[in-house]
Amino acid sequence: MDLIKQYIVQSINIAANNLRLNNQQIEVVALLKQTVSKSENLSDDLINMKKITELSLLAIRLNEIYNSLTQNPIDLLKISDQFKEHSRYLIKDLGHMLDITTPIAFKSAIEKLNNAIVFPKEEIRVDLSKRIPVEEPFIRSETEEIKEKIIFSDDIENEDEEIIQKFEPTILGPIKPLDNLLKKIANNEIDHEELIKFAQIMEDNAVLSRKIGFEILSGMHRIVSKALILIKNRELMPGKEVIENLRACLIVIVAVVRGKDVDINNYLNKAEDFGNKLATIKSKESY
């Protein structure tokens, strides 16, 4: 991610931290940050986002920030104050967007943006027969297919129905034993077999969460799984900060699954920052 994207994503983080968000709004913030970080042409995307009703006010503000970074010389002595000012300006517009937007509505808006069908100025003829599918974050996902299948089908396959019914106990079941394992690790009691077992469980639950449509949960599970493997391989020292970061992931998982109406932004930000650090570590082996 380039510097401008990092700057904007961090500004969104700071603004979100000043709002009391429910779980749906936290997911929208995560999707917004993903949109910015994955954008191949941020300038054009922000301009097109201004044409989407739900995103227009926030997009205008983000575009102003983008222009100030790209069109004016950056004064390193004042960059900190400028960052604080930009983050403060975002609070109102971000809050407004979150009040009128759901995760489903946001994804739908970004799909329009990605497919370049937002208020086209003229008719565009495209030969779709030769189009090569590309795995991008905003294409129609397996999640939407499952949801539509559940809504429209009178004959839901038993396997999918069983997955949905058992989702909560499957996700929450390992949390307490894993928390106990973290306490042992903090006391330097490391059991490699336990690390491997829970790393696999968390990886499996990451796949399950993604299938059901919980991107945040999937990400939290993958962070924990990778951290456990790195600890097992002695590529990550399980100090106090690492244990706290792992517990932050567990707290986010429990809060989202149980639908707790509490502010978990600090835990989410801590977990995401931890995940970004882990992404820079190349493990020699998996399990």
LUMFI-164343 format. One record per residue: residue number from 1; y, z, x of N, C-alpha, C in turn; residue in three letters. Coordinates in Angstrom, 1 decimal, padded with zeros to 4 digits. Example, Ala and Ser with C-alpha at 12.3 -4.5 7.8 and 13.67 -1.06 7.14 Angstrom:
BEGIN
nr:n_north:n_up:n_east:ca_north:ca_up:ca_east:c_north:c_up:c_east:rest
1:-005.7:007.8:013.2:-004.5:007.8:012.3:-003.3:007.8:013.2:ALA
2:-002.2:007.1:012.8:-001.1:007.1:013.7:000.0:007.9:012.9:SER
//
This chain:
BEGIN
nr:n_north:n_up:n_east:ca_north:ca_up:ca_east:c_north:c_up:c_east:rest
1:-001.2:000.0:000.9:000.0:000.0:000.0:001.2:000.0:000.9:MET
2:002.2:-000.9:000.6:003.4:-001.0:001.4:004.4:000.2:001.1:ASP
3:005.4:000.3:002.0:006.3:001.5:001.9:007.0:001.5:000.5:LEU
4:007.5:000.4:000.0:008.2:000.4:-001.2:007.3:000.9:-002.4:ILE
5:006.1:000.4:-002.4:005.2:000.9:-003.5:004.9:002.4:-003.4:LYS
6:004.7:002.8:-002.1:004.5:004.3:-001.9:005.7:005.1:-002.4:GLN
7:006.9:004.6:-002.1:008.1:005.2:-002.5:008.2:005.4:-004.0:TYR
8:007.9:004.2:-004.7:008.0:004.2:-006.2:006.9:005.1:-006.8:ILE
9:005.7:005.0:-006.3:004.6:005.9:-006.8:004.9:007.3:-006.6:VAL
10:005.5:007.7:-005.5:005.8:009.1:-005.2:007.0:009.6:-006.1:GLN
11:007.9:008.6:-006.4:009.0:009.0:-007.4:008.4:009.2:-008.7:SER
12:007.5:008.4:-009.2:006.8:008.6:-010.5:006.1:010.0:-010.5:ILE
13:005.4:010.3:-009.4:004.8:011.6:-009.3:005.7:012.8:-009.5:ASN
14:006.9:012.7:-008.8:007.9:013.8:-008.8:008.4:013.9:-010.3:ILE
15:008.7:012.8:-010.9:009.2:012.8:-012.2:008.2:013.3:-013.2:ALA
16:007.0:013.0:-013.0:005.9:013.5:-013.9:005.7:015.0:-013.8:ALA
17:005.9:015.5:-012.6:005.8:016.9:-012.3:006.8:017.7:-013.1:ASN
18:007.9:017.1:-013.5:009.0:017.8:-014.2:008.8:017.7:-015.7:ASN
19:007.7:017.1:-016.1:007.4:017.0:-017.6:006.1:017.7:-017.9:LEU
20:006.1:018.3:-019.1:004.8:018.9:-019.5:004.0:017.9:-020.2:ARG
21:002.9:017.5:-019.6:002.1:016.4:-020.1:000.8:016.8:-020.6:LEU
22:000.4:016.1:-021.7:-001.0:016.4:-022.2:-001.9:015.4:-021.4:ASN
23:-003.2:015.5:-021.7:-004.2:014.7:-021.0:-004.0:013.2:-021.1:ASN
24:-003.7:012.8:-022.3:-003.4:011.3:-022.5:-002.3:010.8:-021.7:GLN
25:-001.2:011.6:-021.7:000.0:011.2:-020.9:-000.3:011.2:-019.4:GLN
26:-001.1:012.2:-018.9:-001.5:012.2:-017.5:-002.3:010.9:-017.2:ILE
27:-003.1:010.5:-018.1:-003.9:009.2:-017.9:-003.0:008.0:-017.8:GLU
28:-001.9:008.0:-018.7:-001.0:006.9:-018.6:-000.2:006.9:-017.3:VAL
29:000.2:008.1:-016.8:000.9:008.1:-015.5:000.0:007.6:-014.4:VAL
30:-001.3:007.9:-014.5:-002.3:007.4:-013.5:-002.4:005.9:-013.5:ALA
31:-002.4:005.4:-014.8:-002.5:003.9:-015.0:-001.2:003.3:-014.5:LEU
32:-000.1:003.9:-014.7:001.2:003.3:-014.2:001.2:003.3:-012.7:LEU
33:000.8:004.3:-012.1:000.8:004.3:-010.6:-000.2:003.3:-010.1:LYS
34:-001.3:003.1:-010.7:-002.3:002.1:-010.3:-001.7:000.7:-010.5:GLN
35:-000.9:000.5:-011.6:-000.2:-000.8:-011.8:000.7:-001.1:-010.7:THR
36:001.5:-000.2:-010.2:002.4:-000.4:-009.2:001.7:-000.6:-007.8:VAL
37:000.7:000.2:-007.5:000.1:000.1:-006.2:-000.8:-001.2:-006.1:SER
38:-001.3:-001.7:-007.2:-002.2:-002.9:-007.2:-001.4:-004.2:-007.4:LYS
39:-000.2:-004.1:-007.7:000.6:-005.3:-008.0:000.7:-006.2:-006.8:SER
40:000.5:-007.5:-007.0:000.6:-008.4:-005.9:002.0:-008.9:-005.8:GLU
41:002.8:-008.9:-006.8:004.2:-009.3:-006.8:005.0:-008.3:-007.6:ASN
42:005.4:-007.2:-007.0:006.0:-006.1:-007.8:007.3:-006.5:-008.5:LEU
43:008.1:-007.2:-007.8:009.4:-007.7:-008.3:009.2:-008.4:-009.6:SER
44:008.3:-009.4:-009.6:008.0:-010.2:-010.9:007.4:-009.3:-012.0:ASP
45:006.5:-008.5:-011.6:005.8:-007.6:-012.6:006.8:-006.7:-013.3:ASP
46:007.7:-006.1:-012.5:008.7:-005.2:-013.1:009.7:-006.0:-014.0:LEU
47:010.0:-007.2:-013.7:010.8:-008.0:-014.5:010.1:-008.3:-015.8:ILE
48:008.8:-008.6:-015.8:008.1:-008.9:-017.0:007.8:-007.7:-017.8:ASN
49:007.7:-006.5:-017.1:007.5:-005.3:-017.8:008.7:-004.9:-018.7:MET
50:009.9:-005.4:-018.3:011.1:-005.1:-019.1:011.0:-005.8:-020.4:LYS
51:010.2:-006.8:-020.5:010.0:-007.6:-021.8:009.0:-007.0:-022.8:LYS
52:008.3:-005.9:-022.3:007.4:-005.2:-023.1:008.1:-004.0:-023.7:ILE
53:008.1:-003.9:-025.0:008.9:-002.9:-025.7:008.6:-001.5:-025.2:THR
54:007.4:-001.1:-025.1:007.0:000.3:-024.8:007.4:000.6:-023.3:GLU
55:007.5:-000.4:-022.5:007.7:-000.2:-021.0:009.1:-000.5:-020.6:LEU
56:009.9:-001.1:-021.5:011.2:-001.7:-021.1:012.2:-000.8:-020.4:SER
57:012.4:000.4:-021.0:013.4:001.3:-020.4:013.0:001.8:-019.0:LEU
58:011.7:002.2:-018.9:011.2:002.6:-017.6:011.2:001.5:-016.6:LEU
59:010.8:000.3:-017.1:010.8:-000.9:-016.1:012.2:-001.2:-015.6:ALA
60:013.2:-001.1:-016.4:014.5:-001.3:-016.0:014.9:-000.3:-014.9:ILE
61:014.5:001.0:-015.1:014.8:002.0:-014.1:014.0:001.7:-012.8:ARG
62:012.8:001.4:-012.9:012.0:001.1:-011.7:012.5:-000.1:-011.0:LEU
63:012.9:-001.1:-011.7:013.5:-002.3:-011.1:014.8:-002.0:-010.3:ASN
64:015.6:-001.1:-010.9:016.8:-000.7:-010.2:016.4:000.0:-008.8:GLU
65:015.4:000.8:-008.9:014.9:001.5:-007.6:014.4:000.4:-006.7:ILE
66:013.6:-000.5:-007.2:013.1:-001.6:-006.3:014.2:-002.4:-005.6:TYR
67:015.2:-002.8:-006.4:016.3:-003.6:-005.9:017.1:-002.8:-004.9:ASN
68:017.3:-001.5:-005.1:018.1:-000.7:-004.2:017.4:-000.6:-002.8:SER
69:016.0:-000.6:-002.9:015.3:-000.5:-001.6:015.2:-001.9:-000.9:LEU
70:015.2:-003.0:-001.6:015.0:-004.3:-001.0:016.3:-005.0:-000.7:THR
71:017.4:-004.7:-001.4:018.6:-005.5:-001.3:019.7:-004.7:-000.5:GLN
72:019.5:-003.5:-000.2:020.5:-002.7:000.5:019.8:-002.1:001.8:ASN
73:020.6:-002.0:002.9:020.1:-001.4:004.1:019.7:000.0:003.8:PRO
74:018.6:000.4:004.4:018.1:001.8:004.2:018.7:002.7:005.2:ILE
75:019.4:003.7:004.7:020.0:004.8:005.6:019.0:005.9:005.7:ASP
76:018.4:006.0:006.9:017.3:007.0:007.1:017.8:008.4:007.0:LEU
77:019.1:008.6:007.2:019.7:009.9:007.2:019.9:010.4:005.7:LEU
78:020.0:009.4:004.8:020.2:009.7:003.4:019.0:009.5:002.5:LYS
79:017.9:009.0:003.1:016.8:008.5:002.3:016.2:009.7:001.5:ILE
80:016.2:010.9:002.0:015.6:012.0:001.3:016.4:012.3:000.0:SER
81:017.8:012.3:000.1:018.6:012.6:-001.0:018.5:011.4:-002.0:ASP
82:018.4:010.2:-001.5:018.2:009.1:-002.4:016.9:009.1:-003.2:GLN
83:015.9:009.6:-002.5:014.6:009.7:-003.2:014.6:010.7:-004.3:PHE
84:015.3:011.9:-004.0:015.4:012.9:-005.0:016.2:012.4:-006.3:LYS
85:017.2:011.6:-006.0:018.1:011.1:-007.0:017.3:010.1:-007.9:GLU
86:016.6:009.2:-007.2:015.7:008.2:-008.0:014.7:008.9:-008.8:HIS
87:014.0:009.9:-008.3:013.0:010.7:-009.0:013.6:011.4:-010.2:SER
88:014.8:011.9:-010.1:015.5:012.6:-011.2:015.8:011.6:-012.3:ARG
89:016.3:010.4:-011.9:016.7:009.4:-012.9:015.5:009.0:-013.7:TYR
90:014.3:009.0:-013.1:013.1:008.5:-013.7:012.6:009.5:-014.9:LEU
91:012.9:010.8:-014.8:012.3:011.7:-015.7:012.5:011.4:-017.1:ILE
92:013.7:011.1:-017.5:014.0:010.8:-018.9:013.3:009.5:-019.4:LYS
93:013.4:008.5:-018.6:012.7:007.2:-019.1:011.2:007.3:-019.0:ASP
94:010.7:008.0:-018.1:009.2:008.2:-018.0:008.8:009.0:-019.2:LEU
95:009.5:010.1:-019.5:009.2:010.9:-020.7:009.2:010.1:-022.0:GLY
96:010.2:009.2:-022.1:010.3:008.4:-023.3:009.1:007.5:-023.4:HIS
97:008.7:006.8:-022.3:007.6:005.9:-022.3:006.3:006.7:-022.7:MET
98:006.1:007.9:-022.2:004.9:008.6:-022.4:004.8:009.1:-023.9:LEU
99:006.0:009.3:-024.5:006.0:009.8:-025.9:005.6:008.7:-026.9:ASP
100:005.8:007.4:-026.5:005.5:006.3:-027.4:004.3:005.5:-027.0:ILE
101:003.6:005.9:-025.9:002.5:005.0:-025.3:001.3:005.8:-025.2:THR
102:000.1:005.3:-025.6:-001.2:005.8:-025.3:-001.9:005.1:-024.2:THR
103:-002.9:005.6:-023.6:-003.7:004.9:-022.6:-004.1:003.5:-023.0:PRO
104:-004.6:003.4:-024.3:-005.1:002.1:-024.8:-003.9:001.1:-024.9:ILE
105:-002.7:001.6:-025.5:-001.6:000.8:-025.6:-001.0:000.3:-024.3:ALA
106:-001.1:001.2:-023.3:-000.6:000.8:-021.9:-001.5:-000.2:-021.3:PHE
107:-002.8:000.0:-021.4:-003.8:-001.0:-020.9:-003.5:-002.4:-021.5:LYS
108:-003.3:-002.4:-022.9:-003.1:-003.6:-023.6:-001.8:-004.3:-023.1:SER
109:-000.8:-003.5:-022.9:000.5:-004.1:-022.4:000.3:-004.7:-021.0:ALA
110:-000.4:-004.0:-020.1:-000.6:-004.5:-018.8:-001.6:-005.7:-018.7:ILE
111:-002.5:-005.8:-019.7:-003.4:-007.0:-019.8:-002.5:-008.2:-020.1:GLU
112:-001.5:-008.0:-021.0:-000.6:-009.1:-021.3:000.2:-009.5:-020.1:LYS
113:000.6:-008.5:-019.4:001.4:-008.8:-018.1:000.5:-009.5:-017.1:LEU
114:-000.7:-009.1:-016.9:-001.6:-009.7:-016.0:-002.0:-011.1:-016.3:ASN
115:-002.1:-011.3:-017.6:-002.5:-012.7:-018.1:-001.3:-013.6:-018.3:ASN
116:-000.1:-013.1:-017.9:001.2:-013.9:-018.0:001.4:-014.5:-019.4:ALA
117:001.2:-013.6:-020.4:001.5:-014.1:-021.8:002.6:-013.3:-022.4:ILE
118:003.4:-012.7:-021.6:004.5:-011.9:-022.2:005.7:-012.8:-022.4:VAL
119:006.0:-013.0:-023.7:007.1:-013.9:-024.1:007.3:-015.1:-023.3:PHE
120:006.3:-016.0:-023.3:006.4:-017.3:-022.5:007.6:-018.1:-023.0:PRO
121:008.3:-018.7:-022.1:009.4:-019.5:-022.4:009.1:-020.9:-022.9:LYS
122:007.9:-021.4:-022.5:007.5:-022.7:-022.9:005.9:-022.7:-023.0:GLU
123:005.4:-023.7:-023.7:004.0:-023.8:-023.8:003.3:-024.0:-022.5:GLU
124:002.3:-023.3:-022.2:001.6:-023.4:-020.9:000.2:-023.9:-021.2:ILE
125:-000.2:-025.0:-020.6:-001.5:-025.5:-020.7:-002.3:-025.2:-019.5:ARG
126:-003.4:-024.5:-019.7:-004.3:-024.1:-018.6:-005.7:-024.5:-018.9:VAL
127:-006.4:-025.1:-017.9:-007.8:-025.5:-018.1:-008.6:-024.3:-017.7:ASP
128:-009.1:-023.5:-018.7:-009.9:-022.3:-018.4:-011.3:-022.6:-018.0:LEU
129:-011.8:-023.8:-018.2:-013.2:-024.1:-017.8:-013.5:-024.0:-016.4:SER
130:-012.4:-024.1:-015.5:-012.6:-024.1:-014.1:-012.2:-022.7:-013.5:LYS
131:-011.8:-021.8:-014.4:-011.2:-020.6:-013.9:-012.4:-019.7:-013.2:ARG
132:-012.1:-019.1:-012.1:-013.0:-018.3:-011.4:-012.7:-016.8:-011.7:ILE
133:-013.6:-016.1:-012.3:-013.3:-014.7:-012.6:-013.0:-013.9:-011.4:PRO
134:-011.9:-013.1:-011.5:-011.5:-012.2:-010.3:-011.6:-010.8:-010.8:VAL
135:-012.1:-009.9:-010.0:-012.2:-008.5:-010.4:-010.9:-007.8:-010.1:GLU
136:-010.0:-007.7:-011.1:-008.7:-007.1:-010.9:-008.7:-005.9:-011.9:GLU
137:-007.8:-004.9:-011.6:-007.8:-003.7:-012.4:-007.5:-003.8:-013.9:PRO
138:-006.9:-005.0:-014.3:-006.4:-005.1:-015.7:-007.2:-006.1:-016.5:PHE
139:-008.3:-006.6:-016.0:-009.1:-007.5:-016.8:-009.9:-006.7:-017.9:ILE
140:-010.4:-007.4:-018.9:-011.2:-006.8:-019.9:-012.3:-006.0:-019.3:ARG
141:-012.5:-004.8:-019.5:-013.5:-004.0:-018.9:-014.7:-003.7:-019.7:SER
142:-015.7:-003.2:-019.1:-016.9:-002.8:-019.8:-016.6:-001.7:-020.8:GLU
143:-015.6:-000.9:-020.5:-015.2:000.2:-021.4:-014.8:-000.3:-022.8:THR
144:-013.9:-001.4:-022.8:-013.5:-002.0:-024.0:-014.6:-002.5:-024.8:GLU
145:-015.6:-003.1:-024.1:-016.7:-003.7:-024.8:-017.6:-002.7:-025.4:GLU
146:-017.7:-001.5:-024.8:-018.5:-000.4:-025.4:-017.8:000.1:-026.6:ILE
147:-016.5:000.3:-026.5:-015.7:000.9:-027.6:-015.8:-000.1:-028.8:LYS
148:-015.6:-001.4:-028.6:-015.7:-002.3:-029.7:-017.1:-002.4:-030.3:GLU
149:-018.1:-002.2:-029.4:-019.5:-002.2:-029.9:-019.7:-001.0:-030.8:LYS
150:-019.1:000.1:-030.4:-019.3:001.3:-031.3:-018.6:001.2:-032.6:ILE
151:-017.4:000.6:-032.6:-016.6:000.4:-033.8:-017.1:-000.6:-034.8:ILE
152:-017.5:-001.7:-034.3:-017.9:-002.9:-035.1:-019.4:-003.0:-035.4:PHE
153:-020.2:-002.5:-034.6:-021.7:-002.7:-034.8:-022.3:-001.6:-035.7:SER
154:-023.1:-002.1:-036.6:-023.8:-001.2:-037.5:-025.1:-000.7:-036.9:ASP
155:-025.5:-001.4:-035.8:-026.7:-001.1:-035.1:-026.5:-000.8:-033.7:ASP
156:-026.0:000.4:-033.4:-025.7:000.8:-032.0:-026.9:001.1:-031.3:ILE
157:-027.0:000.6:-030.1:-028.2:000.9:-029.3:-028.4:002.3:-029.1:GLU
158:-029.6:002.8:-029.2:-029.9:004.3:-029.0:-029.4:004.8:-027.6:ASN
159:-029.5:003.9:-026.6:-029.1:004.4:-025.3:-027.7:004.7:-025.2:GLU
160:-026.8:003.8:-025.7:-025.4:004.0:-025.6:-025.0:005.2:-026.5:ASP
161:-025.6:005.4:-027.6:-025.3:006.5:-028.5:-025.6:007.8:-027.9:GLU
162:-026.8:007.8:-027.2:-027.3:009.0:-026.5:-026.3:009.4:-025.4:GLU
163:-025.9:008.4:-024.6:-025.0:008.6:-023.5:-023.7:009.3:-024.0:ILE
164:-023.1:008.8:-025.1:-021.9:009.4:-025.6:-022.1:010.8:-026.1:ILE
165:-023.2:011.1:-026.8:-023.4:012.4:-027.3:-023.6:013.4:-026.2:GLN
166:-024.3:013.0:-025.1:-024.6:013.9:-024.1:-023.5:014.0:-022.9:LYS
167:-022.4:013.2:-023.1:-021.5:013.1:-022.1:-020.9:014.4:-021.6:PHE
168:-020.4:015.2:-022.5:-019.8:016.5:-022.2:-020.7:017.4:-021.4:GLU
169:-021.9:017.7:-021.9:-022.8:018.6:-021.2:-023.2:018.0:-019.8:PRO
170:-023.4:016.7:-019.8:-023.8:016.1:-018.5:-022.7:016.2:-017.5:THR
171:-021.4:016.1:-017.9:-020.3:016.2:-016.9:-020.0:017.7:-016.5:ILE
172:-020.1:018.5:-017.5:-019.7:019.9:-017.3:-020.8:020.8:-016.7:LEU
173:-022.1:020.3:-016.9:-023.2:021.1:-016.4:-023.2:021.4:-014.9:GLY
174:-022.9:020.5:-014.1:-022.9:020.7:-012.6:-021.7:021.5:-012.1:PRO
175:-020.7:021.7:-012.9:-019.4:022.2:-012.4:-019.5:023.6:-011.8:ILE
176:-020.1:024.5:-012.6:-020.2:025.9:-012.2:-021.1:026.1:-011.0:LYS
177:-022.3:025.4:-011.0:-023.1:025.5:-009.7:-022.4:024.9:-008.5:PRO
178:-021.6:023.8:-008.7:-020.9:023.2:-007.6:-019.8:024.2:-007.1:LEU
179:-019.1:024.8:-008.0:-018.1:025.8:-007.7:-018.7:026.9:-006.8:ASP
180:-019.9:027.4:-007.2:-020.7:028.4:-006.4:-021.0:027.8:-005.0:ASN
181:-021.4:026.6:-005.0:-021.7:025.9:-003.7:-020.4:025.9:-002.8:LEU
182:-019.3:025.7:-003.4:-018.0:025.7:-002.6:-017.7:027.1:-002.0:LEU
183:-018.0:028.1:-002.8:-017.8:029.4:-002.3:-018.7:029.7:-001.1:LYS
184:-020.0:029.2:-001.2:-020.9:029.4:000.0:-020.4:028.6:001.2:LYS
185:-019.9:027.4:000.9:-019.3:026.6:002.0:-018.2:027.3:002.7:ILE
186:-017.3:028.0:001.9:-016.2:028.7:002.4:-016.6:029.9:003.3:ALA
187:-017.8:030.4:003.0:-018.3:031.5:003.8:-019.2:030.9:004.9:ASN
188:-019.1:029.6:005.2:-019.8:029.0:006.2:-021.3:029.0:006.0:ASN
189:-021.7:029.0:004.7:-023.1:028.9:004.3:-023.4:027.5:003.8:GLU
190:-023.8:026.6:004.7:-023.9:025.2:004.4:-025.3:024.8:004.3:ILE
191:-025.7:024.3:003.1:-027.1:023.8:002.9:-027.0:022.3:002.7:ASP
192:-027.6:021.6:003.7:-027.4:020.1:003.6:-028.1:019.5:002.4:HIS
193:-029.3:020.1:002.0:-030.0:019.6:000.8:-029.1:019.7:-000.4:GLU
194:-028.4:020.8:-000.5:-027.6:021.1:-001.7:-026.4:020.1:-001.7:GLU
195:-025.8:019.8:-000.5:-024.7:018.9:-000.4:-025.2:017.5:-000.9:LEU
196:-026.3:017.1:-000.4:-026.9:015.8:-000.8:-027.1:015.7:-002.3:ILE
197:-027.7:016.8:-002.8:-028.0:016.8:-004.3:-026.8:016.7:-005.1:LYS
198:-025.8:017.5:-004.8:-024.6:017.5:-005.7:-023.7:016.2:-005.4:PHE
199:-023.8:015.7:-004.2:-023.1:014.4:-003.9:-023.6:013.3:-004.8:ALA
200:-025.0:013.3:-005.0:-025.6:012.2:-005.8:-025.3:012.5:-007.3:GLN
201:-025.3:013.7:-007.7:-025.0:014.0:-009.1:-023.5:013.6:-009.4:ILE
202:-022.6:013.9:-008.5:-021.2:013.5:-008.8:-021.0:012.0:-008.8:MET
203:-021.7:011.3:-007.9:-021.7:009.9:-007.9:-022.2:009.3:-009.2:GLU
204:-023.3:009.8:-009.7:-023.9:009.4:-010.9:-022.9:009.6:-012.1:ASP
205:-022.3:010.8:-012.1:-021.4:011.1:-013.2:-020.1:010.3:-013.1:ASN
206:-019.7:009.8:-011.8:-018.6:008.9:-011.7:-018.9:007.6:-012.4:ALA
207:-020.1:007.1:-012.2:-020.5:005.9:-012.8:-020.5:006.0:-014.4:VAL
208:-021.0:007.1:-014.8:-021.1:007.4:-016.3:-019.7:007.5:-016.8:LEU
209:-018.8:008.2:-016.2:-017.4:008.4:-016.7:-016.7:007.1:-016.8:SER
210:-016.9:006.2:-015.8:-016.2:004.9:-015.8:-016.8:004.1:-017.0:ARG
211:-018.1:004.2:-017.2:-018.7:003.4:-018.3:-018.1:003.9:-019.7:LYS
212:-017.9:005.1:-019.8:-017.4:005.7:-021.1:-015.9:005.3:-021.2:ILE
213:-015.2:005.2:-020.1:-013.8:004.9:-020.2:-012.8:005.9:-019.6:GLY
214:-013.4:006.9:-018.8:-012.5:007.9:-018.3:-012.3:007.6:-016.8:PHE
215:-011.3:006.9:-016.5:-011.0:006.5:-015.1:-010.7:007.7:-014.2:GLU
216:-009.9:008.6:-014.8:-009.5:009.8:-014.0:-010.7:010.6:-013.6:ILE
217:-011.6:010.8:-014.6:-012.8:011.6:-014.3:-013.7:010.9:-013.3:LEU
218:-013.8:009.6:-013.4:-014.6:008.8:-012.4:-014.0:009.0:-011.0:SER
219:-012.7:008.9:-010.9:-012.1:009.1:-009.6:-012.3:010.5:-009.0:GLY
220:-012.2:011.5:-009.9:-012.4:012.9:-009.4:-013.8:013.1:-008.9:MET
221:-014.8:012.5:-009.6:-016.2:012.7:-009.2:-016.4:012.0:-007.9:HIS
222:-015.8:010.8:-007.7:-016.1:010.1:-006.5:-015.5:010.8:-005.3:ARG
223:-014.3:011.4:-005.5:-013.7:012.2:-004.4:-014.6:013.3:-004.0:ILE
224:-015.1:014.1:-005.0:-016.0:015.2:-004.6:-017.2:014.7:-003.9:VAL
225:-017.8:013.6:-004.5:-019.1:013.1:-003.9:-018.8:012.7:-002.4:SER
226:-017.8:012.0:-002.1:-017.5:011.6:-000.8:-017.2:012.7:000.2:LYS
227:-016.5:013.7:-000.3:-016.2:014.9:000.5:-017.4:015.7:000.9:ALA
228:-018.4:015.8:-000.1:-019.6:016.5:000.2:-020.4:015.8:001.3:LEU
229:-020.4:014.5:001.2:-021.2:013.7:002.2:-020.5:013.8:003.6:ILE
230:-019.2:013.8:003.6:-018.5:013.9:004.9:-018.7:015.3:005.5:LEU
231:-018.8:016.3:004.6:-019.1:017.7:005.1:-020.5:017.7:005.7:ILE
232:-021.4:017.1:005.0:-022.8:017.1:005.4:-022.9:016.4:006.8:LYS
233:-022.2:015.3:006.9:-022.2:014.5:008.2:-021.3:015.1:009.3:ASN
234:-020.7:016.3:009.0:-019.8:016.9:009.9:-018.6:016.0:010.3:ARG
235:-018.2:015.2:009.4:-017.0:014.3:009.6:-015.8:014.9:008.8:GLU
236:-016.0:016.0:008.1:-014.9:016.7:007.4:-015.1:018.2:007.6:LEU
237:-014.2:018.9:008.1:-014.3:020.3:008.3:-014.0:021.0:007.0:MET
238:-014.9:021.8:006.4:-014.7:022.5:005.1:-013.8:023.7:005.2:PRO
239:-012.6:023.5:005.6:-011.7:024.6:005.7:-011.1:025.0:004.3:GLY
240:-010.2:026.0:004.3:-009.6:026.5:003.1:-009.0:025.4:002.3:LYS
241:-008.2:024.5:002.9:-007.5:023.5:002.2:-008.4:022.5:001.6:GLU
242:-009.5:022.2:002.3:-010.5:021.2:001.7:-011.2:021.8:000.5:VAL
243:-011.5:023.1:000.6:-012.2:023.8:-000.6:-011.2:023.8:-001.8:ILE
244:-009.9:024.1:-001.5:-008.9:024.1:-002.6:-008.8:022.8:-003.2:GLU
245:-008.8:021.7:-002.4:-008.7:020.3:-002.9:-009.9:020.0:-003.8:ASN
246:-011.1:020.4:-003.4:-012.3:020.1:-004.1:-012.2:020.9:-005.5:LEU
247:-011.8:022.1:-005.4:-011.7:022.9:-006.7:-010.6:022.2:-007.6:ARG
248:-009.6:021.6:-007.1:-008.6:021.0:-007.9:-009.3:019.8:-008.6:ALA
249:-010.1:019.1:-008.0:-010.9:018.0:-008.6:-011.7:018.6:-009.8:CYS
250:-012.4:019.7:-009.6:-013.2:020.3:-010.6:-012.4:020.8:-011.8:LEU
251:-011.2:021.3:-011.5:-010.3:021.8:-012.6:-009.8:020.6:-013.4:ILE
252:-009.5:019.5:-012.8:-009.1:018.3:-013.6:-010.2:017.8:-014.5:VAL
253:-011.4:017.8:-013.9:-012.6:017.3:-014.7:-012.8:018.2:-015.9:ILE
254:-012.8:019.5:-015.8:-013.0:020.4:-016.9:-011.9:020.3:-017.9:VAL
255:-010.6:020.2:-017.4:-009.5:020.2:-018.4:-009.5:018.9:-019.2:ALA
256:-009.9:017.8:-018.6:-009.9:016.5:-019.3:-011.0:016.5:-020.3:VAL
257:-012.2:016.9:-019.9:-013.4:016.8:-020.8:-013.2:017.8:-022.0:VAL
258:-012.7:018.9:-021.7:-012.5:019.9:-022.8:-011.2:019.7:-023.6:ARG
259:-010.4:018.8:-023.2:-009.2:018.5:-023.9:-008.2:019.6:-023.9:GLY
260:-008.2:020.3:-022.8:-007.2:021.5:-022.7:-005.8:021.0:-022.6:LYS
261:-005.0:021.5:-023.5:-003.6:021.1:-023.5:-002.8:022.0:-022.5:ASP
262:-003.1:021.8:-021.3:-002.4:022.5:-020.2:-001.9:021.5:-019.2:VAL
263:-000.9:021.9:-018.4:-000.3:021.0:-017.4:-001.2:021.1:-016.2:ASP
264:-001.8:020.0:-015.9:-002.7:019.9:-014.7:-002.2:018.9:-013.6:ILE
265:-000.9:018.6:-013.8:-000.3:017.6:-012.9:-000.4:018.0:-011.4:ASN
266:-000.2:019.3:-011.1:-000.3:019.8:-009.7:-001.7:019.6:-009.2:ASN
267:-002.7:019.9:-010.0:-004.1:019.8:-009.6:-004.4:018.3:-009.4:TYR
268:-003.9:017.5:-010.3:-004.2:016.0:-010.3:-003.6:015.4:-009.0:LEU
269:-002.3:015.8:-008.7:-001.7:015.2:-007.6:-002.4:015.7:-006.3:ASN
270:-002.7:017.0:-006.2:-003.4:017.5:-005.1:-004.8:016.7:-004.9:LYS
271:-005.5:016.5:-006.0:-006.8:015.8:-005.9:-006.6:014.4:-005.4:ALA
272:-005.6:013.7:-006.0:-005.4:012.3:-005.6:-004.9:012.2:-004.2:GLU
273:-004.1:013.1:-003.7:-003.7:013.0:-002.3:-004.9:013.3:-001.4:ASP
274:-005.8:014.2:-001.8:-007.0:014.4:-001.0:-007.9:013.2:-001.0:PHE
275:-008.0:012.5:-002.1:-008.8:011.3:-002.2:-008.2:010.2:-001.3:GLY
276:-006.9:010.1:-001.2:-006.3:009.1:-000.3:-006.6:009.4:001.2:ASN
277:-006.6:010.7:001.5:-006.9:011.1:002.9:-008.4:010.8:003.2:LYS
278:-009.3:011.0:002.2:-010.7:010.8:002.4:-010.9:009.3:002.6:LEU
279:-010.1:008.4:001.9:-010.3:007.0:002.0:-010.1:006.5:003.4:ALA
280:-009.4:007.2:004.2:-009.1:006.8:005.6:-010.3:007.1:006.5:THR
281:-011.2:007.9:006.0:-012.3:008.4:006.8:-013.5:007.5:006.6:ILE
282:-014.0:006.8:007.6:-015.2:005.9:007.5:-016.4:006.7:007.9:LYS
283:-017.3:007.0:006.9:-018.5:007.7:007.1:-019.6:006.9:007.7:SER
284:-020.3:007.4:008.7:-021.4:006.7:009.3:-022.6:006.5:008.4:LYS
285:-022.8:007.4:007.5:-023.9:007.2:006.6:-023.5:007.8:005.2:GLU
286:-024.4:007.5:004.2:-024.0:008.0:002.9:-024.8:009.2:002.6:SER
287:-026.1:009.1:002.2:-026.9:010.2:001.8:-027.9:010.5:002.9:TYR
//
